[in-house]
């Protein structure tokens, strides 16, 4: 790394070490030397600084598994946490996620109606206030990340349009920050989902990932191209739900006819199974796998075939290494993965499809908590020296 001066280089190297232990888990000093190309004395000095900053901790390895002189193991300090918030049409979920990747809390607060932005802020703030005693005693909070099912302007966290929530130009991040006292960053939920799966789930080690999330608010997506998250000009890239897949007059949340979001729906699957809106993605998957109803099979086949149209288009255009499906889309895939694979293959160039894997998200119900927390952690990961332990609200 060529920095402007010694401080720039050191800041970069500190960030590199912290990112490795954050995303890869506990790592020995000797492994850090190999991974970064830095010499042992430099690694030792950087680790010592991260420990002093309160961002890392060291421990001795299991001596029974070592040959020769053991190398100390470096890990992210589990005391450092981010708060995650995910408002949806049927609930507001608040999580507490450690820099070591542990989800300490996931509190889902059901709502009787789609919450306004103000109501979502109030609910999240009440949950956070209920945790303040524990936070003060046990944790150092870096800030809050919010995963929003809609179009979010990344620069200031304004929700430009979340159709199912009926939010337009809502300064959600600003309001939540004012209410809690912590900095808040917000982004589209599916874009955060692709980051979470890239670092901790099905996309680990991959550079080109397409992620589609199916939730109560419809279908969104995230893109990783060449190792970089693709946001587009204003941060709205990845809206796969509005891809046209049929000639149907059925309309999606934006009023566009014949789209993926109009044809492939959680509500359609719940209805044919006789389940209510309290069922989560895991409940839905279990019900789909257990059902032998011809009506259920017909609806699953119909939705899988429309999903295949959208996936084939994405694969033909982007040539990813993997397509990851989350939320109810993962449950839909689980009902008949072979049918989905064959339907995609029938619509995709063989040369482009070769080597592409279609898989389900690995992080389950914690996915958006981890993705939102990653958004909040980014400032610390990019500049560890700016972190001040114990400075939370």
N, C-alpha and C positions, 0 to 999 in steps of 0.2 A: 504493500500500500504506500503510495507516494502522497504524503500530506503536505500542507503548506509549511508546517513546522513540526517540531517534536510533539507538541501537545495534540495536534491533529492526528498524528500517527498513533499516539497512545490512546486517544479517545476511540479511534477506529479499532484498535486491537482489543481494548476492553469490551467494546460492543460485540466483537467477533466471539470472544470467549463466552460472554454471557448468553449470546444467542445459541451457541452450541449446547451449553448445559441446560438451557431453558427448553429447547426443542428436542434434544436427544436424551435428556435425563442425565443422571450421575455419570461423570466421565473422569477417568484418571488423568493425572497431569501428563503422563507419558502419551496417552491417546491424544490429548490436546496438542502436544508437541507435534505429533504426526499429522493431525488434521489441519493445523494452521501453518505449519512450516516455520514457526517461531522456535527459538532455542529454549532450553530448559530454564535458564536463569530469567529470561523474559517472561515465560509462562509463570514462573514462581512469583515474580514481582506483580504481574497483572492479577493473578488469583488473590494475592495478599491484599491488593487494593480493593477488589470486589468484595472481599470479606469485610474489610474496614468500612466500606460503603453500606454494608448491610444487605447486599444483593446475592451473596454466595456464602456457602459454608463448606468446610472440608471435613472429611472423616477418613479414617484408615480403612483399607479394604479388608475383606474377609481373608485372614492370613492363611486359612486352610486351603484356599484356592490359588495361592500365589506361588510362583517359582522365582527364587531370588529376592532381591530387595523390593518390597512393595511400593507402589506409587500411590500417593494420597489421591482420594477420589473427591472431585469437585462437584457440587450440586447447587442448583438455584435455592436461595433461601426460602423455605416454605412459609415464612412469616410475611413475605411480600405478596400482596393479593390485589386483584382488580375486582370491581363489582360489575356484573353483567345485567342488562335489562332488556327484556324482549316483550314489547306490547303486541298483542294479537287481538282478534275480534272476540275471542272467548275467554281470554285470560291475560294477566300481566305477570310475567315470570321474572324473578330476580335471583341471581346467582352470585356466589362468591368463589373465585377461582384463584388458586395459588400460582405463583411464578414457576413452581415445580410441576404444574399441570394437573394438580389435584382439584377436583370440584368439591369444595367443602360444603356448600349449601346450594340447593335449587328449590326455591319456594314459588309455587304456582298459585296465583290468586285468581280464581275463576270470577268472571263478571257476567251479569245477566244480559248486558247489551254491549255492543261495540263501544269501547271507551273513547271519549274525546281525548285530545292531547293533554288537556289539563287534568282530566281524571286519571290518565295513565301516569302522569308525573306525581299526582297525589298518592296513588296506590304504591308506586315504586318508593317514594319518599317515606311512606309509613313503614314499609318493610325494612328499609335501610335504617330508619330511626330505631326500629326494634332490635337491630343488631349492633348498635353503636357501642354498647357496653362491652360486648365481646370483641368488637373490632379494636377498641382502645387498648384492651388488655393483651390481645393475642396477635394482632396483625398490624402491618403498615400498608395502608391503602394507597395505590398510585393514582386511582381515578376510576371513572365509570365508562364502560363501553356499551352502546345501545345498538341492538340489532332490530332494524325496522322493516316491516313487510311493505316496502314501497320505494319510491324514488327519493333518494336523499342527496342533498348537495354536500359533498364531503368537506368542503372548505369551512363551513360553519354549522353543519349538522341540522340545517333546515330541511324538514320533510316537505318536498315540493308536491308530492302527490302519493297518498296511500289510499287507493280507492275503496278497499274493503273497510278500512277504518274511517273513511270519509274525512281524511285530513288533507288540507291543502295549505301549503306555505306555512307550516307550523314550526316555530323555532324551538323544537323539542329539546335539543341539547342545551341551549341557553337556559331554558326554564328549569330543567332538571339540575343543572349546575347551580343555579341560584337557590333552588330549594334544598340542596344537599350540602353545598359548600365544596364539592369536589369537581375537578374538571371533567367534562363529558365530551366524548367523541361519538359520533353516530354514523352508521353506514347501512346499506341495504343488507338484509339478513342473509340472502343467498350468497352475496359476495363474501360475507364473513364466513359462511359455511364452507366455501371452497378453500379459504385460508386454513380453517381448522382441519379439514381433511388433508390438505397438503402437508401440514406440519405434524399432525398427530394421528391421521387416519389412513384411509385407503390410498391417498396420493403421496405418501412419504417417499422422498427421493425422486419424485417425478417433476418435470418442468412444464408439461402441457396437460392441463386438466380442465374438463368441462364438468360443472356441477349444476344439477337441477334440484331444487327443493320444492316439495309440495306441502303446503300447509293450509290452515283454515282460510287464509287470505288469498289462496291461489297458487300460482307457480312462478317462481323466479329462478335466476341462475347466476352463476359466477364463472369467470374465466381466468385461467392461468395460462399465459402464453410465453414460452421462452423463459419461464421462471418468474415472470412478473404478473401481478394482478392487473387485469385490463379493466379500467373504469370507464374509458371513453372520455369524450370532451368534458362532460360535466359530471361524470361518475355514474351514469345510468346504464352502462353496458351490461348485457346478460339477461335482458328481459325476454327469455325464451317463452314465457307464458303467452306472449302476444304474437307468436309465430303462427301463421295461418296453416292449418293442417287439413281443412275440409271445406266443402261448399255449403255447409250448414248455416242456418240463420241464427243458431245459438250464439249469444254474445258473452264476452268476458267482462271483467270488472271495468275495463276502459271503454266498453261499448263496441268493441271490434268483433265482427262475426267470424265464426269458423276457426277460432284459434285453439291452440293447445289447452289454454286455461278454460275455454268454453266447453271443450269435449272431454277433457280428462279432469275429473273432479273428485275430491274427497267426499263431498255430499252425495254424489251418485253411488259411490261404493257403500257408504254408510246406509243409504236408503235401501239398497237391494239386500243388504245383510240384516236390516232391521235394527241397526245400532243408532244410538243418539250421539250428539255432538261431544259428549264427555269422553268418548273413546279416543285414546291416543294412537300413534302410529303402531305401537307394539300390539295393542288390542286389535287393531284393524288387521294386521298381518296374521295374527293367530286365528281370527275369524275367517279370513280368506282361505287359509290353509286347511281349516277344518270343514269348510263348506263343500257339499256335493250337489248344491242346487244348480239346475240348468240356467236359471235366471242370473245367478251370480256369475257363473262361467261365461255367459254371453256378455255381461257387462265388463268383466275383466278382459275378455278378448277384444271387445270394442275399444276400450281405453288403451290397452297395450298397442293396438295397431295404430292409433293416432299418436301415441307417444313415440312410436318407432319413426313416424314421419319427421317429427321434430328432431329426434336424435340423429337420424341419417343426414338431415340437412346440416346439423352442427358438425358432424364428423367429416362430411364432404368439404366443408368450408375451412375447418380449423385443424383437421388431422391431429387430434389429441392422442395422448398415450392411454388415457382412461376417461370414461364418462362415469361420474358418481351420482347416484340417485339417493336423495334424502327425503325424510318425512313420509307422507303417504305414498310417494312414488316408489320408495324402497319396498313398501308393503305390496304395492301393485306388481313390481318386478318379481318379488318372492313367490307370487301366486303362479307364475309360469315364466321363468327366466329363459327357457329355450324358445318359447314363442316370440318373446321380445327380440332375442338375438337373431332369430331367423327373419323376422320382419325387418329389422334394421339392415341385415345383410342384403335383402332383396332390393333395397333402395340406395345402397352405398356402393361406390366404386371399390372393387375388390382390393386394388392396390392401396387405397386409402384406409380401408377397414383393417387390413393386415396388421396385427400387433396391437389393435385397439381393444381394450378390455372394458366391458360394461359391468359395473359393480354397485353394491349398496354402500351407503355411508357406514363407517365403522363406529362413530362416536355416539350414535343413538340420540337419546333425549338430552345429552349434554352438549351436543354439537354447537348450538347457537350460543350457549353460555361460554364455551371455550373460544368461539370465534369472536364474540363481543369483547371478551377479556383480552384477546390478542390485540385488538384495536387499542385498548387502553394501555397495554404494556408497551406499545411501540415506541413511545417517547423514551422510556427507560432503556429499552433494548438498543435504541439508536444513540443514546448519550447517557451511559450509566453514571457519569460524574455529576449529572444534574439531579440525581436522586438524593433525597434527604430523608433518612429513616425517621419515623415518628412525626413527620410533618403533616399528617393527614388532617382532615377537617374534624 
